[in-house]
Amino acid sequence: MYFNIYQISQERIPQKERITAQDFYMSDFIEEVADKITDVTRQERLEAISHLNEWLRQHELGSIEKNELTLSADKLNKSYYRERYRSFETAVAALNDKISFHSYLEELHSISNMVGEIEEKLIQRQDHYVCWDLDNILPLDEFLRTAKADKPYYIGGVCKYKY
């Protein structure tokens, strides 16, 4: 399955400084997350940004106008993550109910799978990524949690990756 890596900055990104797949060849991202990273065409870049914009608007998290992304603090904190928190909280409670000392000792694989499911509810790691620079590539989910609302962010290059 393919997802996107969006280059995002607090300053406008000149076209000549946009990321390409080649920029990732020596990064840890290619080993830790992606099996393959490829460049996108100009049209695919526009479609990827449009798709992200539609998703942000659908969830009322923000919008993108002319490569400028602006987030809405109210929805990020009040609805989108509140719903995700409830799901996370339910998964943690279910894990706590299912584990005894005996199962902790003897059912390592099963418990490890349950912990993995909880981690998926905490943060979506197999999803789109944001690239500040090649040393700071983080899941879109993490970017949304830490970005400043009502402050513009600029989208530069877009690459796609396969895991």
Secondary structure as GFF3:
##gff-version 3
##sequence-region A 1 163
A	DSSP	beta_strand	2	9	.	.	.	ID=ss1
A	DSSP	three_ten_helix	15	17	.	.	.	ID=ss2
A	DSSP	three_ten_helix	21	24	.	.	.	ID=ss3
A	DSSP	alpha_helix	29	32	.	.	.	ID=ss4
A	DSSP	beta_strand	36	39	.	.	.	ID=ss5
A	DSSP	alpha_helix	42	58	.	.	.	ID=ss6
A	DSSP	beta_strand	62	65	.	.	.	ID=ss7
A	DSSP	beta_strand	68	71	.	.	.	ID=ss8
A	DSSP	alpha_helix	73	75	.	.	.	ID=ss9
A	DSSP	pi_helix	76	80	.	.	.	ID=ss10
A	DSSP	alpha_helix	81	98	.	.	.	ID=ss11
A	DSSP	alpha_helix	101	106	.	.	.	ID=ss12
A	DSSP	alpha_helix	108	122	.	.	.	ID=ss13
A	DSSP	beta_strand	129	133	.	.	.	ID=ss14
A	DSSP	beta_strand	136	139	.	.	.	ID=ss15
A	DSSP	alpha_helix	140	146	.	.	.	ID=ss16
A	DSSP	beta_strand	153	162	.	.	.	ID=ss17
###
